[in-house]
Amino acid sequence: MTWTTPLETEDWEADFEGTRRFQLRYFKSFTFREKLQALEDMAEVVELFRRNHPERGAKVGAGGQ
């Protein structure tokens, strides 16, 4: 599975729900090792955002938006 939509596809969905379903299918296609790597990569991004915006990270960690 790739992140691109074939040009001949007529009925692809470009809404939030369609995107969500695609991301779930894409993640489901990963091997166990790839899923672990993806989770580690996502955790690194979260940590990067938390370090760059400590006041926002504190609010999100405390249940804020």
N, C-alpha and C positions, 0 to 999 in steps of 0.2 A: 504494500500500500504506500502511496506517495501523498505528498501534501498538495499536489496539483489536481485540477479537475480537467478531464479531457474536453477539448473544444467542442466535440460533437455531442456532449452531454446537454440535454435540454431541460431536464427536470431536477437539477441539483438545487439544493436549498442553501440560501445565503442568510438565514436567520439564526438567532441564538440557539434554538433547539436543534437545527440541522448541523450547526457547527459543533455543538456538544456531542451529538451522536457520532459525528465523524471522528472527533478526538477520542471518544471511548473505543470506537472500532480500531483506530490507529494504535492506541495503547494496548488493546487486547491482542494485537498482532505481534507484540514484542515477545521475545523469549524472557524467561524469568530473570536471567542475568541483565538483559537490556532494561527490564522494568526496574530492577534495583539501581542500575546506573542512572536512569531517568529520575528516580526519586532522590538520589544523592545530588544530582545536578540541580533539581528544583530546590532542595534544601540550601544549597550554596547561594542560589539567587535570593531566596528569602533572607538569608543571613546578610547578604550584600545590601539589600534594601533596608534591613533593620539597622545596620551599621551606618548607612548614609542618612537615615532619617530616624534618629533615636526617639524623638518625641512622638512621631507617628507610630513607631514600633511599640512604644509603651502603651499608647491608646488601644491599638489592635490587640495587644497581649492582654489588656484588661477588659476586653469585650467591647471596645469602642469601634467606631468606623474610621 
